[in-house]
């Protein structure tokens, strides 16, 4: 593996933090390594016949990670049948089929290319009436 481990306890403000941080030479290498870590979690949970619950983001940063996961699904038989995904956010108000929606983004970049069950995909509903949002968030 071609990366360096950063030490977080070099500053007084972070001396109690124990979060491991991986530093990579470039974004492509970082993306492949993140995808491999996600795939490892998925496969580990599959061996135990458990669900792999993952949080997903949108935007430019995860696109290469999602592309690598799609490649692993196609070329290495990585299955997402046991994955339950939660996306962090959605625009409001927003129809799920709108070009700018995070639902569309996730379908185009990941979900339409893997075998994750539709019922295992959770993205905040951008169509809820405003007064229903607090109850939805409970």
N, C-alpha and C positions, 0 to 999 in steps of 0.2 A: 504494500500500500504506500503510495507516494504522497504523504502529507505530514504535517508537523502538529503536535499537540501543543496548544497554548496553555500557559499556566495562568489561572485566574486569581491566585492568591498573592500576586505581586504588589497589589495596592492595598492599603489599609481598608478601603471601602469594600473590597471584595474578598478579604482574607477568609471569611467564613463560607464562601460559596464553594460548592463542590460539583459544579456543573462541568462535565467534560466538554471541551470545545475542539473541534477539528478544523484545521486550517489547510486549504488546498491551494495548489498552484494556479488554478483557473476555474471558472464557473462550470465548464463541461465536466471536469474531473469531480468537482463537488456534486454535481447533479447525478452522475452515475453512482457515486458512493451513497448518496442519500437514497436513491432508488434501491440499491442493494440492501441497505439497512431495512427499508420498508418491506422488501421482498422476504428478507430473513424473518421478520416478525410474522408476516402472513404465513409462510411455510411452517414456522414453529407452531403457530396456533392450529394450522391444519393437522399437523401430526398429533396434536393433543385433542383434536376434534372440538376446538373452541372457535369462537368468533374473534377476528382481529378488528378492533375498533380503532379507526384512525380519523384524525382531523385533517382537513384539506383546505388549502388556500387558493386564491385566484390571483391573477396578475402575471407579470412577466417572469417573476422569480421561479415558480414551480413548473413552468412549461417544459423545460428540458427534463425535469424529474418525471413528469407524466409521460413524455415521449419515451423515456427509457423503460418505464413500467409497461407501456404498451408493447415495446420491443420484446421485453422479457415474457410477456403474455404470449406473443406470437411465436417467438423463437425458442423459448425455454420452458414453455408450458406452465408459466406462473398463472395460477387460477385465483380469481377474486370471489369465488362462490361463498367464502366464509367471511368476507370483509363487510363491515358496517361502517359507512362513512358519514361524517358530519362536516359540512362546510361552515365556515366561520360567519359568513354574512351574505346579504343580498341587498341590492338597491331597493329603495321604496319610494313610491309605488313602482312595481315592475312586473310585467307579465313574464312567465317563465320561458315563453318562446321568443321574446324580444331579443334582438341581436346583441344588446348590451347586457343582458341578464347573466348572472353567474351560473344559472342552470344551463344556458346555452354554451357558455364558456366551458363548463365541466364536461358536457356531452361531447363537444367538439374536440377537446384535448385529452379526455380520458374515458368517460363512461361508455361512449358509443363504440369503443375499441376493445373493451374487456368484457368479462362474463360476470360482472357484479349484478346481483339481483336488484331490480328496480326498487323493491321494498326496503332495501338496505341503504338507500341513498337518502340522506337528510340534508336539505338546504332550506334555510329560512324562507317562508312564504311571503313574497313581495306583493301578493294580491289581497291580503287580509284587510278588512276594514280597520281603520285606525283604532277604533274602540276595542277591537278584539286582540290587538297585539299584546297587551299585558298578560292576558290569560294564556296566549300561545307560548309565552316565554316561561311559564311556570313548569 
